[in-house]
Amino acid sequence: MLVEVLKSKIHRVRLTDTNLNYIGSISLDENLMEAAGLVDGEKVHVLNVNNGNRLETYVIRSQTPGEVALHGPASRWAEKGDVLIIVSYAQMDIDKARSFLPRIIYPDEKTNQLSNSQN
């Protein structure tokens, strides 16, 4: 049997930008993506701590340090400065899931940068 479990979590980052006239997605600082084990195009759930909204979209790698930006229709879902939690899931055999450890990172909420221990 396969189960879906938490694979990655970026806990509490601040939304730095929105762009309605861009193809819909979320762009993330490539350092955050790498640390969390996310890949370009991966499906994620984005949780807005400020208003309780939950959004499903895909990730685009950004080379802008600290960038967390929503694009297209998703840009209307949150305001610049909102605090977000970004999660991804993986399907795996139930026996593997019992011992699997997700990658969870805790960037600085003000700068969206990782501490040296998380790089």
DSSP file with accessible surface (Angstrom, degrees, kcal/mol):
  #  RESIDUE AA STRUCTURE BP1 BP2  ACC     N-H-->O    O-->H-N    N-H-->O    O-->H-N    TCO  KAPPA ALPHA  PHI   PSI    X-CA   Y-CA   Z-CA
    1    1 A M              0   0  160      0, 0.0    93,-2.3     0, 0.0     2,-0.3   0.000 360.0 360.0 360.0 138.9    0.0    0.0    0.0
    2    2 A L  E     -A   93   0A 108     91,-0.2     2,-0.3    92,-0.1    91,-0.2  -0.791 360.0-171.6 -97.6 143.0    1.2    3.5   -0.8
    3    3 A V  E     -A   92   0A  41     89,-2.7    89,-2.3    -2,-0.3     2,-0.6  -0.939  22.8-124.6-127.9 154.8    0.6    6.4    1.6
    4    4 A E  E     +A   91   0A 115     -2,-0.3     2,-0.3    87,-0.2    87,-0.2  -0.889  37.6 173.7-102.2 123.7    1.2   10.1    1.0
    5    5 A V  E     -A   90   0A  35     85,-2.7    85,-2.5    -2,-0.6     2,-0.2  -0.863  41.3 -81.1-127.8 161.6    3.5   11.7    3.6
    6    6 A L  E     +A   89   0A  50     -2,-0.3    83,-0.3    83,-0.2     3,-0.1  -0.423  44.1 171.7 -61.3 126.6    5.2   15.0    4.2
    7    7 A K  E     +     0   0A  46     81,-2.9    96,-2.5     1,-0.4     2,-0.3   0.782  62.4   5.4-102.6 -45.6    8.4   15.2    2.1
    8    8 A S  E     -Ab  88 103A   2     80,-1.5    80,-2.2    94,-0.2    -1,-0.4  -0.989  56.3-172.7-143.9 149.4    9.5   18.9    2.6
    9    9 A K  E     -Ab  87 104A  51     94,-2.4    96,-2.7    -2,-0.3     2,-0.7  -0.965  12.7-164.5-148.2 127.7    8.5   21.9    4.6
   10   10 A I  E     -Ab  86 105A   0     76,-3.0    76,-2.3    -2,-0.3     2,-0.7  -0.954  28.2-149.4-105.3 108.4    9.7   25.5    4.5
   11   11 A H  E     -     0   0A  50     94,-2.7    74,-0.2    -2,-0.7    -2,-0.0  -0.745  58.0 -16.2 -93.5 111.7    8.4   26.8    7.8
   12   12 A R  E    S+     0   0A  81     -2,-0.7     2,-0.3    72,-0.4    -1,-0.2   0.995  70.2 164.7  66.2  83.0    7.4   30.5    7.9
   13   13 A V  E     -A   84   0A   0     71,-2.5    71,-3.4    -3,-0.3     2,-0.4  -0.872  35.6-116.3-117.2 159.1    8.8   32.6    5.1
   14   14 A R  E     -A   83   0A  78     -2,-0.3     2,-0.4    69,-0.2    69,-0.2  -0.818  25.0-117.5-100.4 132.4    7.7   36.1    4.2
   15   15 A L        -     0   0    1     67,-3.0    66,-2.8    -2,-0.4    54,-0.2  -0.543  30.6-176.6 -67.2 121.6    6.0   36.8    0.8
   16   16 A T        -     0   0   47     52,-2.7     2,-0.3    -2,-0.4    53,-0.2   0.665  57.7  -0.2 -97.0 -20.4    8.3   39.2   -1.0
   17   17 A D  E     -e   69   0B  71     51,-1.2    53,-1.8    62,-0.1     2,-0.3  -0.993  48.9-155.2-163.6 158.2    6.4   39.9   -4.2
   18   18 A T  E     -e   70   0B  48     -2,-0.3     2,-0.3    51,-0.2    53,-0.2  -0.974   7.1-172.8-135.9 151.1    3.3   39.2   -6.3
   19   19 A N  E >   -e   71   0B  62     51,-1.8    53,-2.4    -2,-0.3     3,-0.9  -0.788   7.8-173.2-149.1 100.1    2.9   39.5  -10.1
   20   20 A L  T 3  S+     0   0   70     -2,-0.3     2,-0.3     1,-0.3    -1,-0.1   0.848  84.3  58.6 -61.7 -35.7   -0.6   39.0  -11.5
   21   21 A N  T 3  S+     0   0  152     51,-0.1     2,-0.3     2,-0.1    -1,-0.3  -0.076  89.5  89.3 -93.8  38.2    0.7   39.2  -15.1
   22   22 A Y  S <  S-     0   0  108     -3,-0.9     3,-0.1    -2,-0.3    -3,-0.1  -0.948  93.8 -83.9-128.5 151.4    3.1   36.2  -14.9
   23   23 A I        -     0   0  127     -2,-0.3    49,-0.1     1,-0.1    48,-0.1  -0.309  64.5 -92.7 -56.5 132.9    2.4   32.5  -15.5
   24   24 A G  S    S+     0   0   24     -4,-0.1     2,-0.3    46,-0.1    48,-0.2  -0.166  79.3  87.2 -58.8 132.4    0.9   31.1  -12.3
   25   25 A S  E    S-F   71   0B   0     46,-0.8    46,-2.5    -3,-0.1     2,-0.4  -0.960  71.2 -89.3 171.3-170.9    3.2   29.5   -9.8
   26   26 A I  E     -Fg  70  59B   0     32,-2.1    34,-2.4    -2,-0.3     2,-0.4  -0.999  30.0-150.8-126.9 128.8    5.4   30.4   -6.8
   27   27 A S  E     -Fg  69  60B   6     42,-2.7    42,-2.3    -2,-0.4     2,-0.4  -0.871  17.4-169.5 -99.5 137.2    9.1   31.3   -7.3
   28   28 A L  E     -Fg  68  61B   0     32,-2.3    34,-2.9    -2,-0.4    40,-0.2  -0.972  33.3 -95.2-128.4 142.3   11.4   30.4   -4.4
   29   29 A D  E >>  - g   0  62B   2     38,-2.2     4,-2.1    -2,-0.4     3,-0.6  -0.250  37.5-128.2 -47.1 129.0   15.0   31.3   -3.6
   30   30 A E  H 3> S+     0   0   64     32,-2.5     4,-2.6     1,-0.2     5,-0.2   0.813 107.9  58.7 -60.5 -27.7   17.1   28.4   -5.0
   31   31 A N  H 3> S+     0   0   83     31,-0.2     4,-2.3     2,-0.2    -1,-0.2   0.889 106.3  47.9 -68.1 -37.9   18.9   28.0   -1.6
   32   32 A L  H <> S+     0   0    2     -3,-0.6     4,-2.2     2,-0.2    -2,-0.2   0.925 112.6  49.3 -65.1 -43.8   15.5   27.4    0.1
   33   33 A M  H  X>S+     0   0    0     -4,-2.1     5,-2.7     1,-0.2     4,-0.9   0.933 112.6  47.1 -60.9 -46.6   14.5   24.9   -2.6
   34   34 A E  H ><5S+     0   0  124     -4,-2.6     3,-0.8     1,-0.2    -1,-0.2   0.934 112.6  48.6 -61.5 -47.6   17.8   23.1   -2.3
   35   35 A A  H 3<5S+     0   0   21     -4,-2.3    -1,-0.2     1,-0.3    -2,-0.2   0.860 115.8  44.2 -62.9 -35.1   17.7   22.9    1.5
   36   36 A A  H 3<5S-     0   0    0     -4,-2.2    67,-0.3    -5,-0.2    -1,-0.3   0.536 112.4-118.0 -87.3  -7.9   14.1   21.7    1.4
   37   37 A G  T <<5 +     0   0   20     -4,-0.9     2,-0.3    -3,-0.8    -3,-0.2   0.812  60.9 150.8  76.2  29.8   14.8   19.2   -1.3
   38   38 A L      < -     0   0    6     -5,-2.7     2,-0.3    -6,-0.2    -1,-0.2  -0.687  30.0-153.6 -94.3 149.8   12.3   20.8   -3.8
   39   39 A V    >   -     0   0   88     -2,-0.3     3,-2.3     1,-0.1    20,-0.3  -0.859  34.0 -81.5-120.0 155.7   12.8   20.6   -7.6
   40   40 A D  T 3  S+     0   0   89     -2,-0.3    20,-0.2     1,-0.3     3,-0.1  -0.278 117.0  16.5 -53.1 132.8   11.6   22.9  -10.4
   41   41 A G  T 3  S+     0   0   47     18,-3.4    -1,-0.3     1,-0.3    19,-0.1   0.387  88.5 147.3  85.0  -3.5    8.0   22.2  -11.2
   42   42 A E    <   -     0   0   31     -3,-2.3    17,-1.6    17,-0.2    -1,-0.3  -0.408  52.5-113.6 -68.7 139.0    7.3   20.2   -8.1
   43   43 A K  E     +C   58   0A 116     15,-0.2    46,-0.3    -2,-0.1     2,-0.3  -0.534  42.7 175.8 -71.8 134.7    3.7   20.5   -6.7
   44   44 A V  E     -C   57   0A   1     13,-2.6    13,-2.3    -2,-0.2     2,-0.5  -0.952  29.7-131.9-135.6 157.4    3.5   22.3   -3.4
   45   45 A H  E     -CD  56  87A  33     42,-2.9    42,-2.7    -2,-0.3     2,-0.5  -0.936  21.2-155.7-104.5 134.8    0.8   23.4   -1.0
   46   46 A V  E     -CD  55  86A   0      9,-3.3     9,-2.6    -2,-0.5     2,-0.5  -0.962   4.9-161.2-114.9 122.7    1.3   27.0    0.2
   47   47 A L  E     -CD  54  85A  38     38,-3.4    38,-2.3    -2,-0.5     2,-0.8  -0.913   9.3-145.9-107.6 125.8   -0.3   27.9    3.6
   48   48 A N  E  >  - D   0  84A   3      5,-3.0     4,-2.2    -2,-0.5    36,-0.2  -0.818   8.5-168.0 -94.6 111.2   -1.0   31.5    4.4
   49   49 A V  T  4 S+     0   0   64     34,-2.7    -1,-0.2    -2,-0.8    35,-0.1   0.848  83.6  57.8 -66.2 -32.6   -0.5   32.0    8.1
   50   50 A N  T  4 S+     0   0   94     33,-0.7    -1,-0.2     1,-0.2    34,-0.1   0.861 126.2  11.3 -69.2 -37.6   -2.0   35.5    8.0
   51   51 A N  T  4 S-     0   0   75     -3,-0.2    -2,-0.2     2,-0.1    -1,-0.2   0.437  95.8-116.6-124.9  -1.7   -5.4   34.6    6.5
   52   52 A G     <  +     0   0   64     -4,-2.2    -3,-0.1     1,-0.2    -2,-0.0   0.442  61.4 148.0  82.0  -0.4   -5.6   30.8    6.7
   53   53 A N        -     0   0   69     -5,-0.2    -5,-3.0    24,-0.2     2,-0.4  -0.310  32.9-155.3 -67.2 153.2   -5.8   30.3    2.9
   54   54 A R  E     -C   47   0A 139     -7,-0.2     2,-0.4     2,-0.0    -7,-0.2  -0.999  12.1-174.4-132.9 131.8   -4.3   27.1    1.4
   55   55 A L  E     -C   46   0A  34     -9,-2.6    -9,-3.3    -2,-0.4     2,-0.5  -0.954  16.5-148.7-130.7 142.6   -3.1   27.0   -2.3
   56   56 A E  E     +C   45   0A 113     -2,-0.4     2,-0.2   -11,-0.2   -11,-0.2  -0.957  41.0 126.9-111.1 128.2   -1.8   24.3   -4.5
   57   57 A T  E     -C   44   0A  23    -13,-2.3   -13,-2.6    -2,-0.5     2,-0.3  -0.781  50.5 -93.3-154.3-163.5    0.7   25.3   -7.2
   58   58 A Y  E     -C   43   0A  86    -15,-0.3   -32,-2.1    -2,-0.2     2,-0.3  -0.911  34.0-109.5-129.8 159.4    4.2   24.4   -8.5
   59   59 A V  E     -g   26   0B   0    -17,-1.6   -18,-3.4   -20,-0.3     2,-0.4  -0.661  20.3-168.2 -93.9 139.8    7.6   25.8   -7.8
   60   60 A I  E     -g   27   0B  44    -34,-2.4   -32,-2.3    -2,-0.3     2,-0.2  -0.994  29.7-118.3-120.7 132.0    9.9   27.9  -10.0
   61   61 A R  E     -g   28   0B  76     -2,-0.4     2,-0.4   -34,-0.2   -32,-0.2  -0.487  28.6-162.3 -71.5 131.8   13.5   28.3   -9.0
   62   62 A S  E     -g   29   0B   9    -34,-2.9   -32,-2.5    -2,-0.2   -31,-0.2  -0.949  19.4-160.0-116.1 138.8   14.6   31.9   -8.4
   63   63 A Q        +     0   0  157     -2,-0.4   -34,-0.1   -34,-0.2    -1,-0.1   0.362  65.6 105.9 -94.8   5.3   18.2   33.2   -8.3
   64   64 A T  S >  S-     0   0   78    -36,-0.1     3,-2.1     1,-0.1    -2,-0.1  -0.756  82.2-114.2 -86.3 118.1   17.1   36.2   -6.3
   65   65 A P  T 3  S+     0   0   95      0, 0.0    48,-0.1     0, 0.0    -2,-0.1  -0.257  94.4   2.8 -55.7 130.3   18.2   35.8   -2.7
   66   66 A G  T 3  S+     0   0    5     46,-0.3     2,-0.2     1,-0.2   -52,-0.1   0.434  90.0 156.3  77.6   1.0   15.3   35.5   -0.3
   67   67 A E    <   +     0   0   39     -3,-2.1   -38,-2.2   -39,-0.1     2,-0.3  -0.393  14.8 164.7 -69.3 132.3   12.6   35.6   -3.0
   68   68 A V  E     + F   0  28B   0    -40,-0.2   -52,-2.7    -2,-0.2   -51,-1.2  -0.871  20.3 165.9-140.0 101.7    9.2   34.1   -2.3
   69   69 A A  E     -eF  17  27B   0    -42,-2.3   -42,-2.7    -2,-0.3     2,-0.4  -0.978  29.1-146.5-131.2 135.6    6.8   35.4   -4.9
   70   70 A L  E     -eF  18  26B   0    -53,-1.8   -51,-1.8    -2,-0.4     2,-0.3  -0.817  22.3-165.3 -98.1 141.1    3.3   34.4   -6.1
   71   71 A H  E >   -eF  19  25B  13    -46,-2.5     3,-1.0    -2,-0.4   -46,-0.8  -0.834  43.5  -0.6-126.6 160.7    2.4   34.8   -9.7
   72   72 A G  G >  S-     0   0    3    -53,-2.4     3,-2.2    -2,-0.3     4,-0.3  -0.247 126.2 -13.3  62.5-149.9   -0.7   34.8  -11.9
   73   73 A P  G >  S+     0   0  107      0, 0.0     3,-1.8     0, 0.0    -1,-0.2   0.821 131.5  67.1 -55.4 -31.2   -4.1   34.2  -10.1
   74   74 A A  G X  S+     0   0   11     -3,-1.0     3,-1.9     1,-0.3     4,-0.4   0.774  84.0  74.2 -61.9 -22.4   -2.3   33.1   -7.0
   75   75 A S  G <  S+     0   0   11     -3,-2.2     3,-0.4     1,-0.3    -1,-0.3   0.735  91.5  55.7 -65.7 -18.3   -1.0   36.6   -6.5
   76   76 A R  G <  S+     0   0  194     -3,-1.8    -1,-0.3    -4,-0.3    -2,-0.2   0.525  93.6  72.4 -86.5  -5.2   -4.5   37.6   -5.4
   77   77 A W  S <  S+     0   0   37     -3,-1.9     2,-0.3    -4,-0.2    -1,-0.2   0.655 105.9  18.3 -86.1 -19.1   -4.4   35.0   -2.7
   78   78 A A  S    S-     0   0    9     -3,-0.4     2,-0.3    -4,-0.4    -1,-0.1  -0.953  71.3-121.1-148.6 164.4   -1.9   36.8   -0.4
   79   79 A E    >   -     0   0  144     -2,-0.3     3,-2.7     1,-0.1   -64,-0.2  -0.856  41.8 -90.7-111.5 147.4   -0.4   40.2    0.3
   80   80 A K  T 3  S+     0   0  146     -2,-0.3   -64,-0.2     1,-0.3     3,-0.1  -0.278 117.2  32.0 -51.3 132.2    3.3   41.1    0.2
   81   81 A G  T 3  S+     0   0   24    -66,-2.8    -1,-0.3     1,-0.4   -65,-0.1   0.187  85.3 135.8  99.1 -16.6    4.6   40.6    3.7
   82   82 A D    <   -     0   0   18     -3,-2.7   -67,-3.0   -68,-0.1     2,-0.4  -0.329  57.8-118.6 -62.5 149.3    2.3   37.6    4.6
   83   83 A V  E     -A   14   0A   6    -69,-0.2   -34,-2.7    -3,-0.1   -33,-0.7  -0.785  35.9-169.3 -92.9 130.8    3.9   34.7    6.3
   84   84 A L  E     -AD  13  48A   0    -71,-3.4   -71,-2.5    -2,-0.4     2,-0.4  -0.878  21.3-154.0-122.1 152.7    3.7   31.4    4.4
   85   85 A I  E     - D   0  47A  23    -38,-2.3   -38,-3.4    -2,-0.3     2,-0.5  -0.994  17.4-159.4-120.1 130.7    4.4   27.8    5.1
   86   86 A I  E     +AD  10  46A   1    -76,-2.3   -76,-3.0    -2,-0.4     2,-0.3  -0.954  14.7 176.0-117.5 124.9    5.3   25.7    2.0
   87   87 A V  E     -AD   9  45A   8    -42,-2.7   -42,-2.9    -2,-0.5     2,-0.3  -0.940  13.6-169.1-130.2 149.3    5.0   21.9    2.0
   88   88 A S  E     -A    8   0A   1    -80,-2.2   -81,-2.9    -2,-0.3   -80,-1.5  -0.938  11.3-151.0-130.7 159.9    5.4   19.1   -0.5
   89   89 A Y  E     -A    6   0A  78    -46,-0.3     2,-0.3    -2,-0.3   -83,-0.2  -0.862   2.7-156.8-128.1 159.2    4.4   15.4   -0.1
   90   90 A A  E     -A    5   0A  25    -85,-2.5   -85,-2.7    -2,-0.3     2,-0.4  -0.989  16.1-130.2-136.4 147.1    5.6   12.1   -1.5
   91   91 A Q  E     +A    4   0A 130     -2,-0.3     2,-0.3   -87,-0.2   -87,-0.2  -0.813  40.3 154.1 -94.7 135.0    4.0    8.8   -2.1
   92   92 A M  E     -A    3   0A  19    -89,-2.3   -89,-2.7    -2,-0.4    -2,-0.0  -0.979  49.8 -74.5-153.4 164.3    5.8    5.8   -0.7
   93   93 A D  E  >  -A    2   0A  70     -2,-0.3     4,-2.5   -91,-0.2     3,-0.4  -0.307  46.2-119.9 -59.3 141.6    5.3    2.3    0.5
   94   94 A I  H  > S+     0   0   48    -93,-2.3     4,-1.4     1,-0.2    -1,-0.1   0.851 112.3  54.8 -57.7 -34.3    3.8    2.3    4.0
   95   95 A D  H  > S+     0   0  107    -94,-0.2     4,-0.5     1,-0.2    -1,-0.2   0.921 110.9  44.3 -67.9 -41.0    6.8    0.4    5.5
   96   96 A K  H >> S+     0   0  129     -3,-0.4     3,-1.2     1,-0.2     4,-1.1   0.891 108.3  59.8 -67.3 -38.1    9.2    3.0    4.1
   97   97 A A  H 3< S+     0   0   19     -4,-2.5     3,-0.3     1,-0.3    -1,-0.2   0.841  93.7  65.4 -60.0 -32.7    6.9    5.8    5.3
   98   98 A R  H 3< S+     0   0  173     -4,-1.4    -1,-0.3     1,-0.2    -2,-0.2   0.799 115.2  28.1 -62.3 -28.2    7.2    4.6    8.9
   99   99 A S  H << S+     0   0   92     -3,-1.2    -1,-0.2    -4,-0.5    -2,-0.2   0.454  92.8 118.2-112.1  -2.5   10.9    5.4    9.0
  100  100 A F     <  -     0   0   64     -4,-1.1    -3,-0.0    -3,-0.3    -4,-0.0  -0.419  48.4-155.5 -69.6 137.2   11.0    8.3    6.5
  101  101 A L        -     0   0  147     -2,-0.1    -2,-0.0   -94,-0.0    -1,-0.0  -0.962  12.1-138.7-114.7 119.5   12.2   11.7    7.8
  102  102 A P        -     0   0   44      0, 0.0     2,-0.7     0, 0.0   -94,-0.2  -0.312  21.2-110.7 -71.0 159.1   11.0   14.8    5.9
  103  103 A R  E     +b    8   0A 132    -96,-2.5   -94,-2.4   -67,-0.3     2,-0.5  -0.842  40.7 179.7 -89.3 117.1   13.3   17.8    5.2
  104  104 A I  E     -b    9   0A  63     -2,-0.7     2,-0.3   -96,-0.2   -94,-0.2  -0.983   3.4-172.9-122.5 125.8   12.0   20.7    7.4
  105  105 A I  E     -b   10   0A   8    -96,-2.7   -94,-2.7    -2,-0.5   -69,-0.0  -0.895  16.0-156.0-121.3 152.8   13.8   24.0    7.3
  106  106 A Y        -     0   0  130     -2,-0.3     9,-0.3   -96,-0.2   -94,-0.1  -0.750  19.0-171.5-127.3  80.9   13.3   27.1    9.3
  107  107 A P        -     0   0   10      0, 0.0     2,-0.4     0, 0.0     7,-0.2  -0.243  42.8 -83.6 -68.4 162.6   14.5   30.2    7.5
  108  108 A D     >  -     0   0   83      5,-3.2     4,-2.9     1,-0.2     5,-0.3  -0.541  39.9-142.3 -63.8 121.8   14.8   33.6    9.1
  109  109 A E  T  4 S+     0   0   54     -2,-0.4   -95,-0.2     1,-0.2    -1,-0.2   0.770  95.8  48.5 -64.8 -25.4   11.2   34.9    8.8
  110  110 A K  T  4 S+     0   0  176      1,-0.1    -1,-0.2     3,-0.1   -97,-0.0   0.853 128.0  20.4 -83.4 -35.3   12.4   38.5    8.1
  111  111 A T  T  4 S-     0   0   71      2,-0.2    -2,-0.2    -3,-0.2    -1,-0.1   0.544  89.4-132.4-110.9 -12.0   15.0   37.8    5.4
  112  112 A N     <  +     0   0    2     -4,-2.9     2,-0.3     1,-0.2   -46,-0.3   0.692  63.6 134.8  62.1  20.7   14.0   34.3    4.2
  113  113 A Q        -     0   0   70     -5,-0.3    -5,-3.2   -48,-0.1    -1,-0.2  -0.713  54.4-121.7 -98.8 153.0   17.6   33.3    4.5
  114  114 A L        -     0   0   19     -2,-0.3     2,-0.1    -7,-0.2     5,-0.1  -0.604  22.8-116.6 -90.1 149.4   18.9   30.1    6.1
  115  115 A S    >>  -     0   0   57     -9,-0.3     3,-1.8    -2,-0.2     4,-0.5  -0.395  37.0-102.2 -73.3 163.9   21.3   30.0    9.0
  116  116 A N  G >4 S+     0   0  147      1,-0.3     3,-0.9     2,-0.2    -1,-0.1   0.827 121.4  62.2 -59.6 -29.2   24.6   28.4    8.3
  117  117 A S  G 34 S+     0   0  111      1,-0.2    -1,-0.3     0, 0.0    -3,-0.0   0.696 105.4  47.0 -72.2 -15.7   23.5   25.2   10.0
  118  118 A Q  G <4        0   0   46     -3,-1.8    -1,-0.2   -12,-0.1    -2,-0.2   0.437 360.0 360.0-103.9  -2.4   20.8   24.7    7.4
  119  119 A N    <<        0   0  128     -3,-0.9   -87,-0.0    -4,-0.5   -88,-0.0  -0.477 360.0 360.0 -79.9 360.0   22.9   25.4    4.3
